[in-house]
Amino acid sequence: MRNLRQTSSPQDSAQQVAAELSRLFDRQIEMTKWEAFVGLTPEERQEYEQITEKIRESYSKLAKLESGPDSRKAR
């Protein structure tokens, strides 16, 4: 049985990170709407802050993947 992590390309990884960013943005937008209309509980505020941090981390990861050695070949 093959390990998919070892056989995935940097492009696949970049697509996975982009998909995660999309999911995080959707959740962040949902929480922003809740905050505007009814407010957030302390727990929800903490979740919002964690999502924001995960977005930062994912952007950093995506930038590293896109600036890797294979990114020049794809251009």
N, C-alpha and C positions, 0 to 999 in steps of 0.2 A: 504494500500500500504506500503510495507516494504522499509526501508531506507537501501540501499545496503552498505553504508559505515559502518553501525553498524553490518552487518552480514558478512562482508568480513574477511577472516582470515589474520594473519600476512604474510602468504605465498603469498596470493593474493596481498597484499600491496607491498611485496618485488618484485613480478613479475611486478607490475605496475611501480615501481621505476626503475627496470631494463629496462623496455620498454622505459621509458622516457630517461634514460641514452643513450640507443641505438639511439633514435631520435636526442638527443643533439649531440652525437658524429658524426652522419651523417652530421648534419648541420655544425658542427665545421670543419670537413674534407672538405666539400664543400667550406667553406669560406677560409680555408687555401690554397686551390688550386687557388681561385680567387686572394688571396693576392700575391701568387707567380707569377702569370702570368700577372695580370693587376693592382694589388694594390686594397686597400680598401678605400672607402670614410670615412670621420670621423664618419658618422652614422653607416656604416658597421663595423668599428673598435669598436665602442661602443657596437654594437650587439654582436660581437665576445667576447668581455670582459664579457658581461652579460651571454652569453652561458657558458663561462668558470666558472663563479661564480655558475651558476645553476648546472653544473656538480659537483663542489665541494659540494654543498648543497645536491645533490642527493646521492653522495657517502656516505656522513655522515648519511643521512637518512637510506640508505640501510644497513650500518654497524650497526646502532641501531636496525633495524628490525631483522637482522640476529643474533645479540647477545642477543635478547630478551629471555624471559623465555621459550618460546616454541622451540627455536632453539636447545636446548639440547635434547629435546624429539625426534626430527627428526633425530638425528644422530645415 
